[in-house]
């Protein structure tokens, strides 16, 4: 039997082509499923993940933030042009674009000034401008930047339309830019325009820096019925006024603050924070957190650990970050956090956290990020659905940081003094607001 060599050659060639095609398809499939194209929250992303618009967005955000980080390593004058190039590439990326514009503002160089108005008029522009100026003040700023920024912010005092809710930070930034120029401008508004939209912020900033304001202004703010519940805005005015008059009449001032703290839940946290400052006690989110970060968790007393844990929980839940406990180090102390919530009286949040911990199984949440992430990844979509369902069931809110601060006030003897912590951390002592 003769073999048709031509036919064999054709078949062989066809088979080779199919084998090559199959190999190409296999390689493409492997790349589609396994080739890493980036990372999001430490997790490798493959091309198949990019069919999810949220993952795609997260990857863009990650790349944009990396680009900004590289720019921030440069000196300010070299940094600005690189940031402007980065804005062209990633300026439209959600959140990351705002961070790029903040970084442009934060360079503190005169060449950034022409971009102020453009950034202000853009998406989330007011926040980018204010955050950026604040960032610039944390470093070295050029004289032209300082002068032009001061003029720019003074315009914002004329009405809230220019900066929206970010306007609240204008008085403080003006005083940081040039106290000698800002104080007379702000004092005149405070003493002559009690209905100014930034009156409270101006009064509080001047008082915090020990810059004198006519005492009659504070007395007028306290002229209402100090023992009766007040509307939220009026209660806030009394909190600010009571702080300013504490040095003259401490019993009256603290009595007003305690009354507000006990009778007005919506501003109880503000009143408690004022009392902490008056009594030289540390705020859990700031000075106490600094002590924990620099000296370690074990340096805190049991009571300090409790309020610090409660405040961290409040931060995550306030940001709707319940799902983040599987990938953050705070999740290493979930059991302690749940006990701390119960200790300060945050029973609703304690129940919510307890239900979250039960999602990990009968043994509860592991004490390391890697082990918690492994459980969450193993459950896949079920994990996200369970967390979402839990948030729907436990949807009542309580101000856990206010409860933590009230606990601190009740157990002050178990806490470091704020002034002691500053000495431990080698921080300059703040001028007293209450013993001038």
C-alpha positions as CSV (number, residue, x, y, z in Angstrom):
1,X,0.0,0.0,0.0
2,X,1.5,3.3,-1.1
3,X,1.3,6.3,1.2
4,X,0.4,9.6,-0.3
5,X,3.3,11.6,0.9
6,X,1.7,14.8,-0.2
7,X,-1.4,14.0,1.9
8,X,0.7,13.1,4.9
9,X,2.6,16.4,4.6
10,X,-0.6,18.3,4.5
11,X,-2.0,16.5,7.6
12,X,1.3,16.9,9.4
13,X,1.4,20.6,8.6
14,X,-2.2,21.0,9.8
15,X,-1.5,19.2,13.0
16,X,1.6,21.3,13.7
17,X,-0.5,24.5,13.2
18,X,-3.1,23.2,15.6
19,X,-0.5,22.3,18.1
20,X,1.1,25.7,17.9
21,X,-2.4,27.3,18.1
22,X,-3.2,25.2,21.1
23,X,0.0,26.2,22.8
24,X,-0.6,29.9,22.1
25,X,-4.2,29.5,23.5
26,X,-2.8,27.7,26.6
27,X,-0.1,30.4,27.2
28,X,-2.8,33.1,26.8
29,X,-5.1,31.3,29.2
30,X,-2.3,30.9,31.7
31,X,-1.4,34.6,31.4
32,X,-5.1,35.5,31.6
33,X,-5.5,33.6,34.8
34,X,-2.1,33.8,36.5
35,X,0.1,36.6,35.0
36,X,0.4,39.3,37.7
37,X,-0.2,42.8,36.3
38,X,-0.1,44.7,39.6
39,X,-1.2,44.5,43.2
40,X,-4.2,45.9,45.2
41,X,-4.0,45.8,49.0
42,X,-1.1,43.3,48.7
43,X,-3.1,40.9,46.5
44,X,-1.8,40.0,43.0
45,X,-4.0,41.1,40.2
46,X,-4.2,39.1,36.9
47,X,-5.8,40.1,33.6
48,X,-8.9,38.1,34.4
49,X,-9.5,40.2,37.5
50,X,-9.7,43.3,35.3
51,X,-13.2,42.3,34.1
52,X,-14.3,43.6,37.5
53,X,-14.6,47.4,37.2
54,X,-13.9,47.8,40.9
55,X,-10.6,45.8,40.7
56,X,-9.6,47.8,37.6
57,X,-10.2,51.1,39.4
58,X,-8.3,49.9,42.5
59,X,-5.3,49.0,40.2
60,X,-5.4,52.4,38.6
61,X,-5.5,54.0,42.1
62,X,-2.6,51.9,43.2
63,X,-0.5,52.9,40.2
64,X,-1.3,56.6,40.6
65,X,-0.4,56.5,44.3
66,X,2.9,54.8,43.5
67,X,3.6,57.5,40.9
68,X,2.9,60.2,43.5
69,X,5.2,58.5,46.0
70,X,8.0,58.6,43.5
71,X,7.4,62.3,42.8
72,X,7.4,63.1,46.6
73,X,11.0,61.8,46.8
74,X,12.2,64.7,44.7
75,X,13.0,68.3,46.0
76,X,9.9,70.6,45.7
77,X,11.0,72.5,42.6
78,X,11.8,69.2,40.8
79,X,8.7,67.6,42.2
80,X,6.1,70.1,40.8
81,X,6.7,69.4,37.0
82,X,6.7,65.6,37.7
83,X,3.4,65.9,39.6
84,X,1.9,67.9,36.7
85,X,2.9,65.1,34.3
86,X,1.4,62.6,36.7
87,X,-1.9,64.6,36.8
88,X,-2.1,64.3,33.1
89,X,-1.9,60.5,33.3
90,X,-4.0,59.9,36.4
91,X,-5.8,63.1,37.2
92,X,-9.3,61.5,36.4
93,X,-8.7,58.5,38.6
94,X,-11.1,58.4,41.6
95,X,-9.5,59.7,44.9
96,X,-6.0,59.4,43.5
97,X,-6.5,62.4,41.2
98,X,-7.4,64.4,44.3
99,X,-4.2,63.2,46.0
100,X,-2.2,64.3,43.0
101,X,-3.6,67.8,43.2
102,X,-3.1,68.0,46.9
103,X,0.6,67.1,46.3
104,X,0.8,69.9,43.7
105,X,-0.5,72.4,46.3
106,X,1.8,70.9,49.0
107,X,5.0,71.7,47.0
108,X,5.1,75.1,48.6
109,X,6.9,76.7,45.6
110,X,5.8,79.9,43.9
111,X,5.3,78.1,40.5
112,X,2.4,76.2,42.1
113,X,0.4,79.4,42.7
114,X,-1.0,79.7,39.1
115,X,-2.6,76.3,39.6
116,X,-4.6,77.3,42.7
117,X,-7.7,78.5,40.9
118,X,-7.8,75.6,38.4
119,X,-7.6,73.1,41.2
120,X,-10.2,74.9,43.3
121,X,-12.7,74.8,40.4
122,X,-12.1,71.1,39.7
123,X,-13.7,68.0,41.2
124,X,-13.3,68.0,45.0
125,X,-11.1,71.1,44.4
126,X,-11.7,72.8,47.8
127,X,-10.5,69.8,49.7
128,X,-7.4,69.4,47.5
129,X,-6.5,73.0,48.0
130,X,-6.9,73.1,51.7
131,X,-5.2,69.8,52.3
132,X,-2.4,70.8,50.0
133,X,-1.8,74.1,51.7
134,X,-1.7,72.3,55.1
135,X,0.8,69.9,53.7
136,X,3.0,72.7,52.4
137,X,2.9,74.3,55.9
138,X,4.4,71.1,57.3
139,X,7.5,71.7,55.3
140,X,9.4,74.7,53.8
141,X,7.4,77.1,51.7
142,X,8.7,80.0,49.6
143,X,7.8,83.6,50.3
144,X,5.8,84.1,47.2
145,X,3.8,81.0,47.9
146,X,3.1,82.2,51.5
147,X,1.9,85.7,50.4
148,X,-0.2,84.5,47.5
149,X,-1.8,81.7,49.5
150,X,-2.6,84.2,52.3
151,X,-4.4,86.5,49.9
152,X,-6.2,83.5,48.4
153,X,-7.5,82.3,51.7
154,X,-8.5,85.8,52.9
155,X,-10.9,85.8,49.9
156,X,-12.4,82.7,51.3
157,X,-13.5,84.6,54.4
158,X,-16.0,86.5,52.3
159,X,-18.3,83.6,51.9
160,X,-18.5,79.8,52.0
161,X,-19.3,79.4,48.3
162,X,-15.6,79.5,47.5
163,X,-14.3,76.6,49.6
164,X,-17.6,75.0,50.8
165,X,-17.2,72.8,53.9
166,X,-13.4,73.0,53.7
167,X,-13.7,76.7,54.7
168,X,-13.7,75.7,58.4
169,X,-9.9,75.3,58.1
170,X,-9.2,78.7,56.7
171,X,-8.8,80.6,60.1
172,X,-6.2,78.1,61.3
173,X,-4.3,78.1,58.0
174,X,-4.2,81.9,57.9
175,X,-2.7,82.0,61.4
176,X,-0.1,79.4,60.5
177,X,0.8,81.4,57.3
178,X,1.3,84.7,59.2
179,X,-0.1,85.1,62.7
180,X,0.8,88.8,62.8
181,X,-1.2,89.6,59.7
182,X,-4.0,87.1,60.3
183,X,-4.9,87.8,64.0
184,X,-6.2,91.4,63.5
185,X,-8.3,90.4,60.5
186,X,-9.8,87.4,62.4
187,X,-10.3,89.3,65.7
188,X,-12.2,92.1,63.9
189,X,-14.6,89.5,62.4
190,X,-15.0,87.7,65.8
191,X,-15.8,90.9,67.7
192,X,-18.0,92.7,65.0
193,X,-19.6,89.9,63.0
194,X,-21.2,87.3,65.4
195,X,-23.2,85.9,62.4
196,X,-20.2,85.4,60.2
197,X,-20.3,81.8,58.8
198,X,-16.9,81.0,60.3
199,X,-17.4,82.8,63.7
200,X,-17.0,79.7,65.8
201,X,-13.9,78.5,64.0
202,X,-12.3,81.9,64.2
203,X,-13.1,82.3,67.9
204,X,-11.7,78.8,68.7
205,X,-8.5,79.3,66.7
206,X,-7.7,82.6,68.3
207,X,-8.5,81.2,71.8
208,X,-6.3,78.1,71.1
209,X,-3.3,80.3,70.3
210,X,-3.8,82.6,73.3
211,X,-4.6,85.5,71.1
212,X,-6.9,87.9,73.1
213,X,-10.6,88.4,72.2
214,X,-12.9,90.7,74.1
215,X,-14.3,88.6,77.0
216,X,-17.7,90.1,76.3
217,X,-17.8,88.0,73.1
218,X,-17.6,84.8,75.2
219,X,-20.1,86.0,77.8
220,X,-22.6,86.7,75.0
221,X,-22.1,83.2,73.7
222,X,-23.0,81.9,77.2
223,X,-26.0,84.2,77.7
224,X,-28.6,81.5,77.1
225,X,-30.0,79.1,79.7
226,X,-26.9,77.1,80.7
227,X,-28.9,74.3,82.4
228,X,-31.4,73.5,79.7
229,X,-30.8,71.5,76.5
230,X,-29.7,73.7,73.6
231,X,-30.0,73.4,69.8
232,X,-26.8,71.7,68.4
233,X,-25.3,75.0,67.1
234,X,-25.9,76.8,70.3
235,X,-24.5,74.0,72.4
236,X,-21.3,74.1,70.2
237,X,-21.0,77.8,70.8
238,X,-21.3,77.3,74.6
239,X,-18.6,74.5,74.4
240,X,-16.2,76.9,72.7
241,X,-17.1,79.8,75.0
242,X,-16.7,77.7,78.2
243,X,-13.2,76.6,77.1
244,X,-12.2,80.2,76.6
245,X,-13.5,81.3,80.1
246,X,-12.2,78.4,82.0
247,X,-9.2,80.3,83.4
248,X,-11.6,83.0,84.9
249,X,-14.2,80.6,86.3
250,X,-13.3,77.0,86.1
251,X,-16.2,75.7,88.2
252,X,-18.8,77.4,85.9
253,X,-17.0,76.4,82.7
254,X,-16.6,72.7,83.6
255,X,-20.2,72.6,84.9
256,X,-21.5,73.9,81.5
257,X,-19.4,71.3,79.6
258,X,-20.5,68.4,81.9
259,X,-24.1,69.4,81.5
260,X,-23.8,69.5,77.7
261,X,-21.9,66.2,77.7
262,X,-24.6,64.4,79.7
263,X,-27.7,65.9,78.1
264,X,-26.8,66.4,74.4
265,X,-25.6,63.2,72.7
266,X,-25.0,64.9,69.3
267,X,-22.3,67.1,70.8
268,X,-21.2,65.0,73.8
269,X,-17.9,64.1,72.1
270,X,-17.1,67.8,71.6
271,X,-17.8,68.6,75.3
272,X,-15.8,65.6,76.5
273,X,-12.9,66.6,74.3
274,X,-12.9,70.1,75.8
275,X,-12.9,68.6,79.3
276,X,-10.0,66.3,78.4
277,X,-8.0,69.3,77.3
278,X,-8.9,71.3,80.4
279,X,-7.9,68.5,82.7
280,X,-4.6,67.7,80.9
281,X,-5.8,64.3,79.8
282,X,-4.8,62.8,76.4
283,X,-7.1,62.4,73.5
284,X,-7.3,58.7,72.5
285,X,-6.9,59.4,68.7
286,X,-4.0,61.9,69.0
287,X,-1.6,62.0,71.9
288,X,-2.5,58.6,73.3
289,X,-2.2,57.1,69.8
290,X,1.2,58.8,69.4
291,X,2.4,57.3,72.7
292,X,1.3,53.8,71.5
293,X,2.9,54.2,68.1
294,X,6.3,55.4,69.5
295,X,6.6,53.5,72.7
296,X,4.4,50.4,72.1
297,X,1.1,49.1,73.2
298,X,2.4,47.7,76.5
299,X,3.4,51.1,77.8
300,X,-0.3,52.0,78.1
301,X,-2.3,51.3,81.3
302,X,-5.2,48.9,81.0
303,X,-7.7,51.8,80.9
304,X,-5.6,53.6,78.2
305,X,-5.5,50.4,76.1
306,X,-9.3,50.2,76.4
307,X,-10.0,53.7,75.2
308,X,-7.3,53.5,72.5
309,X,-8.9,50.2,71.1
310,X,-12.4,51.7,71.3
311,X,-11.3,54.7,69.3
312,X,-9.5,52.6,66.7
313,X,-12.7,50.6,66.3
314,X,-14.7,53.8,66.0
315,X,-12.4,55.0,63.2
316,X,-12.8,51.8,61.2
317,X,-16.6,51.6,61.6
318,X,-17.0,55.3,61.0
319,X,-15.2,54.8,57.6
320,X,-17.4,51.7,57.0
321,X,-14.2,49.6,57.1
322,X,-15.5,46.6,59.0
323,X,-14.3,44.4,56.2
324,X,-10.7,45.8,56.6
325,X,-10.1,44.1,60.0
326,X,-9.0,41.0,58.1
327,X,-6.1,42.9,56.5
328,X,-5.1,45.5,59.2
329,X,-3.0,45.0,62.3
330,X,-5.8,46.3,64.5
331,X,-7.6,43.1,63.7
332,X,-4.9,41.3,65.7
333,X,-6.7,42.6,68.9
334,X,-10.3,42.0,68.0
335,X,-11.1,40.1,71.1
336,X,-9.5,42.8,73.3
337,X,-11.4,45.4,71.3
338,X,-14.7,43.8,71.9
339,X,-14.1,43.6,75.6
340,X,-13.0,47.3,75.6
341,X,-16.2,48.4,73.8
342,X,-18.3,46.7,76.5
343,X,-16.1,48.2,79.2
344,X,-16.8,51.8,78.1
345,X,-20.5,51.1,77.6
346,X,-20.6,50.8,73.8
347,X,-22.8,47.8,73.9
348,X,-24.3,48.1,70.4
349,X,-20.9,48.2,68.8
350,X,-19.6,45.4,71.0
351,X,-22.5,43.2,69.7
352,X,-21.7,44.1,66.1
353,X,-18.0,43.3,66.6
354,X,-18.8,40.0,68.3
355,X,-21.0,39.0,65.4
356,X,-18.2,39.9,63.0
357,X,-15.7,37.7,64.9
358,X,-18.2,34.8,64.7
359,X,-17.8,34.9,60.9
360,X,-14.3,33.4,61.3
361,X,-15.7,30.2,62.8
362,X,-15.9,28.6,66.3
363,X,-12.3,29.5,67.1
364,X,-12.8,33.2,66.4
365,X,-10.5,35.4,64.4
366,X,-6.8,34.5,64.2
367,X,-4.3,36.9,65.6
368,X,-2.4,37.6,62.4
369,X,-3.3,39.4,59.2
370,X,-2.0,36.5,57.0
371,X,-4.3,33.9,58.8
372,X,-7.3,36.2,58.7
373,X,-6.8,37.0,55.0
374,X,-6.5,33.2,54.3
375,X,-9.9,32.6,55.8
376,X,-11.5,35.6,54.0
377,X,-10.0,34.5,50.6
378,X,-11.1,30.9,51.1
379,X,-14.7,32.0,51.6
380,X,-14.6,34.1,48.5
381,X,-17.7,36.1,47.7
382,X,-19.5,34.5,50.7
383,X,-17.2,36.5,53.0
384,X,-18.2,39.9,51.5
385,X,-21.8,38.9,51.5
386,X,-21.7,37.9,55.2
387,X,-20.0,41.1,56.2
388,X,-22.6,43.2,54.2
389,X,-25.5,41.2,55.8
390,X,-24.0,41.8,59.3
391,X,-23.8,45.5,58.7
392,X,-27.5,45.5,57.7
393,X,-28.5,43.7,60.9
394,X,-26.3,45.7,63.3
395,X,-27.1,49.1,61.7
396,X,-27.5,51.2,64.9
397,X,-24.9,53.8,65.5
398,X,-23.3,55.1,68.7
399,X,-20.4,57.5,69.2
400,X,-17.9,55.1,70.6
401,X,-15.1,57.7,70.8
402,X,-17.4,60.0,72.9
403,X,-18.1,57.0,75.2
404,X,-14.3,56.3,75.4
405,X,-13.6,59.9,76.3
406,X,-16.3,60.0,79.0
407,X,-14.9,56.8,80.4
408,X,-11.5,58.5,80.5
409,X,-12.9,61.4,82.4
410,X,-14.5,59.1,85.0
411,X,-11.2,57.2,85.5
412,X,-8.7,60.0,85.1
413,X,-6.4,58.6,87.7
414,X,-5.7,55.6,85.5
415,X,-4.4,57.8,82.6
416,X,-1.1,59.6,81.9
417,X,-1.4,63.4,82.0
418,X,-1.1,64.9,78.5
419,X,1.8,66.9,79.7
420,X,3.6,63.8,80.9
421,X,3.2,62.1,77.5
422,X,4.7,65.1,75.8
423,X,7.7,64.8,78.0
424,X,8.0,61.0,77.3
425,X,7.8,61.7,73.6
426,X,10.1,64.8,73.8
427,X,7.4,67.0,72.4
428,X,7.4,70.8,73.1
429,X,4.9,71.7,75.8
430,X,1.9,73.5,74.4
431,X,1.1,76.9,75.9
432,X,-1.7,76.6,78.5
433,X,-5.1,77.8,77.3
434,X,-6.4,78.0,80.8
435,X,-3.7,79.6,83.0
436,X,-2.8,82.8,81.1
